[in-house]
Amino acid sequence: MYSYFNPNPIKNKRVGDCVVRAISKALNQSWEETYIELSLLGYIMGDWGSSNAVWNAYLKSKGFTREFVSNDCPE
């Protein structure tokens, strides 16, 4: 079921922060907290906070694991 969610503090901001919004929702934390933590990790890694390498490392640090679905999955 679709549910509108946009915690960005700048009203009507709809682009450019998809990674921050999605992760803040998944971790049940504020947009600001997520943005700052991703930005700091990005700085340490020498990349943008929204880059695949950074958000992947961030989610890993929060206990997430990556799983792949087999192409022949019967369900």
Buried (B, 14 or more C-beta within 10 A) or exposed (E): EEEEEBBBEEEEEEEEBEBBBEBBBEBEBEBEEBBEBBBEBBEEBEBBBBBEEBBEBBBEEEEEEEEEEEEEEEE
